[in-house]
Structures are given as structure tokens and as C-alpha cells.
Amino acid sequence: MLKCDFEFSYQQFHLKAQFEMHDQVLAIVGASGSGKSTVLKNIVGLLQPQHGEICFNDRVLFDHQNHIDIAVHQRRIALVFQNPLLFPHLNVRQNLKYAEQLVGNVQRKFSFEDVVELFELRNLLKRRSNQLSGGEAQRVSIGRALLSSPDLLLLDEPLTGLDARLKNQILPFLKMLKDQTHLPMIYVTHHLDEVDFLQAHTMTMTSGYLQDFNKRSNSH
């Protein structure tokens, strides 16, 4: 599915990621500043590794040695940030339709109606993004990512900054997304309760090194 073996450096920070993703949902946990978000930005193409390669579904997205670097919009990977990046001048329907219209009918994985139903957005469609609560905006942000019909969904601490009530509102939607679709997802967080809820395979990020582990006790 996803195979990463790359190194990325910026100033005094050095990242080394070497892993393969075989489960539908992979969680990357670790302290703030350990490099979790940097891993996702390299996978999606917002950052470029100095060495190594990234492959997804037998397709080479990046290969330093062979000078391959597929453009962000051609990787078919969606990244949802911690802070929802919605168009403020558009309402929810228009934000969602913007993503949908970028994808041809043949490539479309999710329909507008399916996303509206899954994330319970029907009553929000006419609202501007600046009229949404944090939880509502994040649901729209994830829904918009799905309507871009990605082959891989990256979620970068999507619940950070939300109170417990809003977290408990969004987590079930993510669980439904896992249970009702076959979309592969990488979920970055430093909250193990979220990982447990999603029943995700877990890897830990420590000071720029991403390593696999199976025993939960190693994460404490």
C-alpha cells in the first residue's frame, strides 16, 4: 500500500521515516514537535525529502535518486489540517462542491449526498464557514477532502483544540468513515484515546524518528 523510506532536514531538525502501511488506518503518535506533521507533508508533496523514496499502490511518488517528484495535485492524497482551511466567502455547499468539481465523474469515489449524510451536514449547507463552530468546520473540512476523491486521506491532529464534547462528536464520524469505506487513512495525534477509539495500528514518532511498535506499553 504505502511504503516510505526517506530523510528530511530543515535547519537543526532531521527526520527519518522508514515504514510500510498495510492496515486501513495507521495512527502516528508522539509529542508536539517530534515530526509527525512533517511526515504527512512529505507524503502529500508539500515538502520534498533530501533522500529516499515514497511509493503508494506501486506508484512512485518521490524518488530522489531517479529525480521523480510527482506534483501535489497529481498524488491523489488529501491532507486535513488541525485548523480547517475553508473558503470564508463560500457557504458549506459551495465549499464542498468546489472539491467535487475538481474530480471527473469516472474518478469520483464519494458522492455529494453520501458525504452530506455521513457527516450530517444537511442543516449546515447554507451557512458561511465563519458561522460554523470548530467541530462543524472540521466536519466540513473532512467532507471536502473526501469529495476530492483521494486514494489516501491524511489527518493531522484534526481534533486538537476542540473540547471534549466536540471531539466526541467528530470521532464517531471518523469511525464510520473507516467502517463504511475502504479509504486508507493516516491519523496523526498525541492522544491515545483517539487511537483506541479508531482501533488503528499505531506507530510512534520520537525526535524525528518514526518506528513501528505493537505493544502499547512502549508508547508511555
C-alpha positions, 0 to 999 in steps of 0.5 A: 500500500504505502511504503516510505523510506526517506530523510528530511532536514530543515535547519537543526531538525532531521527526520527519518521515516522508514515504514510500510502501511498495510492496515486501513488506518495507521495512527502516528503518535508522539509529542508536539514537535517530534515530526509527525506533521512533517511526515504527512507533508512529505507524503502529500508533496508539500515538502520534498525529502533530501533522500529516499523514496515514497511509493503508494499502490506501486506508484512512485511518488518521490524518488530522489535518486531517479529525480521523480517528484510527482506534483501535489495535485497529481498524488491523489492524497488529501491532507486535513489540517488541525485548523480547517482551511475553508473558503470564508466567502463560500457557504458549506455547499459551495465549499464542498462542491468546489472539491467535487468539481475538481474530480471527473465523474469516472474518478469520483469515489464519494458522492455529494449526498453520501458525504452530506449524510455521513457527516450530517451536514444537511442543516449546515449547507447554507451557512458561511464557514465563519458561522460554523463552530470548530467541530462543524468546520472540521466536519466540513473540512473532512467532507471536502477532502473526501469529495476530492476523491483521494486514494489516501486521506491524511489527518493531522491532529484534526481534533486538537483544540476542540473540547471534549464534547466536540471531539466526541462528536467528530470521532464517531464520524471518523469511525464510520468513515473507516467502517463504511469505506475502504479509504486508507487513512493516516491519523496523526495525534498525541492522544491515545484515546483517539487511537483506541477509539479508531482501533488503528495500528499505531506507530510512534514518532520520537525526535524525528524518528518514526518506528513501528511498535505493537505493544502499547506499553512502549508508547508511555 
